[in-house]
Amino acid sequence: MEISLVFRDHPDENVLEEYAFGRLSDAKAVVLEEHILVCAHCRAALAQTDDYIRLMKFAVSRPLEIPRTGNSRRSALALAALLAAACIAAVAWVKPHAQPASVALASFRGGATGASVNQVAAGHPLDLSISGADVSPAANYRLEVVTSMGDSVWSGPASAGDGRLFAHLAKSLGAGTYWVRLYAPSSELLAEYGLQVK
Amino acid sequence: MNPSERSGNPHENNRLLSAGGGAASAPESPVDQLPTGTMSDAQDAAAEAGAPYVVSPEAYAGWVELVERIKSGEAGSMEELYQLFSKGIRFYLCRQLGPQELDDKVHDTFVVVVQAIRRGELREPERLMGFVRTIVRRQVAAHIDRVVHNRREQVDLDSSMRVADPRENPEESAIFRQRAELIQRVLGELTERDREILTRFYLNEQSQEQICTEMSLTETQFRLLKSRAKARFGELGRKKLSQNTLQAVFLRTSSGLFH
């Protein structure tokens, strides 16, 4: 006997949002979860809801650039570009060769708010090193630096030597919290280190 | 932490996984116990919960037959069960635990379901959906307990602050950033008050009731704002998509590919 699933109704987006935020009552959540187990349409809708919530969280947590219109916008953009160029030139003149900061990445545990992080000063290129004790000797390890929101800001190879893995970031990172991810040659994520840039 | 608290909120589960906290396994709440009652009981409960999206009675009859065939070990019955539930199980597990080792987790869950059916633990076959759901939730709770336990037992300073990253590769990250920019454009078109409403709802996760009370809004005004923002985002997304398509066509035609 072929089972055909016909639903009288489907949860609307408000119900899906309440479920995504964990605010749906137990009774309603039970029914919703059973429905989603067998309804491809609502699985897709819930996935879209999750995605939209994630985007909104990301967007509203960022400073907002209010769009301007017409000539005033173009003038503002031109002025911003000029100022940016002037700043870059000034920084290059005052500090032509910022010395790289070395960071030996280590993992920490504990604390009510999670792990502590490695710290480094902002405005310097970075020399990262990781103990190779916990990884198999191999070529082609890769490091990636991502922001606390998961945006990739740098990616590059890690070279091995003296029982450690090394990587050089020519660009300096702005102040903030970052994660340094170590990938195996097979692209498997092996380790992740917190990095606080102050 | 009560397993039922690890419910539909993957953000909460990820915090648990990354914080390394959480109590030892707690007794199951009523919502995690195997479902009992008849099909009509289930329908009544769903209607009472204000959630009428249940399957038709015909589907229930099919499940009764499917369960009997699984119990008797009939060839093809497991495949039918798999086809019915595997995508839903995969979706639920991925949403709660992330994409890592998903195939294994889906397989393990499916094996548990079949074994439980064969042991006669499903007393009302028409409640097959609820039965599968309960087992999936138990698998999620067991996995979280294992991760928390392993983290506590680990003394080696191994970096294991692994948070399930929904963005699996740089391309998806780039797409996410692009879409986030569109959202920011939408937010830029709103008044500061409207932006505050959306910030309270999406970032601060305040409830509709709280926001409406504190900001003197009606439910209709609140829902209208949300749906307008979403619609505008969809509109900008479609515009961008058509621009990208046009640019791609222009580049192809200018390079002489279409002639």
Interface residues (C-beta under 8 A of the other chain):
Chain A: M1 E2 I3 S4 L5 V6 F7 R8 D9 H10 P11 N14 V15 Y19 A20 F21 G22 R23 L24 S25 D26 A27 K28 A29 V30 V31 L32 E33 E34 H35 I36 L37 V38 C39 A40 C42 R43 L46 A47 D50 Y52 I53 R54 L55 M56 K57 F58 A59 V60 S61 R62 L64 E65 I66 P67 A106 S107 F108 R109 G114 A115 D134 G150 D151 S152 S155 W179 L189 A191 E192 Y193 G194
Chain B: S4 S7 G8 N9 P10 H11 E12 S18 A19 G20 S29 P30 V31 A45 A46 E48 A49 G50 A51 P52 Y53 V54 V55 S56 E58 A59 A61 G62 W63 E65 L66 E80 L84 F85 K87 G88 I89 F91 Y92 R95 M129 G130 V132 R133 V136 R137 D156 L157 D158 S159 S160 M161 R162 V163 D165 P166 R167 P170 S173 F176 R177 R179 A180 I183 Q184 R185 L187 G188 E189 R195 L198 T199 Y202 L203 E205 S207 R223 K230 F233
